[in-house]
């Protein structure tokens, strides 16, 4: 569980950082760069001989969905709603539900305790932004984030199941394959849809992309999937929303996205966080493992 907590903090800073520093950078190009850098970090650790014969393309496919499709949708959402990265974070609140439902569908079982945990996490994230939000120009952003949530949720569950089947394989020995899959999807999208006039990076943008590729993507996704394989499905689902209060706090109070911020925002942030903590606690107290 501590792996998921560490990554939640890293990713919380990423929402505002992307919204502030990369708002003018083409999202397809940025996603491709991030996954490419992350893959380069893990190539030296790849041990082809350690991977079961039938798993190479499975892991590449997992990365293509979890990282490639998710990143493209996520980066596009940030571009559609510039200066509103806290809302992009909010629109990811259904991801815990997707994690639980995908887990139960794959196992053909029903785990109501994990469903309760995911709903608690969703309630917590919704509480944080309980006031009415104008959706005039944000429906596309919402839709993109649901596709991203489904893709990310599927990848987590699939990798978790695979790793529990092949416990002798170390995470770092195979993770470059996941990044290869994600990079492939991003590169194809980049080739067809990139606005190349928006790929000229200044020094700050290059530094931000490098940081995001090495830390937020490279280290972040690795630790997240490693943590996913070690915890219960309900805990994994709840932690998918742990980043929401952290990301919104960073976007609002560190990166200054305070437009229309009312007095009760901090109270809702605390109350919503309490819901999410309760969701994690509920799952951890559940004896059954999925």
Buried (B, 14 or more C-beta within 10 A) or exposed (E): BEBBBBBBBBBBBBBBBBBBBBEEBBBBBBBBBBBBBBBBBBEEBBEEEEBBEEBBEBBBBBBBBBBBBBBBBBBBBBBBBEBBBBBBBBBBBBBBBBBBBBBBEBEEEEBEBBBBBBBBBBBBBBBBBEEEBEEEEBEEBBBBBBBBBBBBBBBBBBBBBBBEEEEEBBBBBBBBBBBBBBBBBBBBBBEEEBEEEBBEBEEEBEEBBBBBBBBBBBBBBBBBBBBBBBBBBBBBBBBBBBBBBBBBBBBBBEBEBEEEBEEEBEEBBEBBBBBBBBBBBBBBEBEEEB
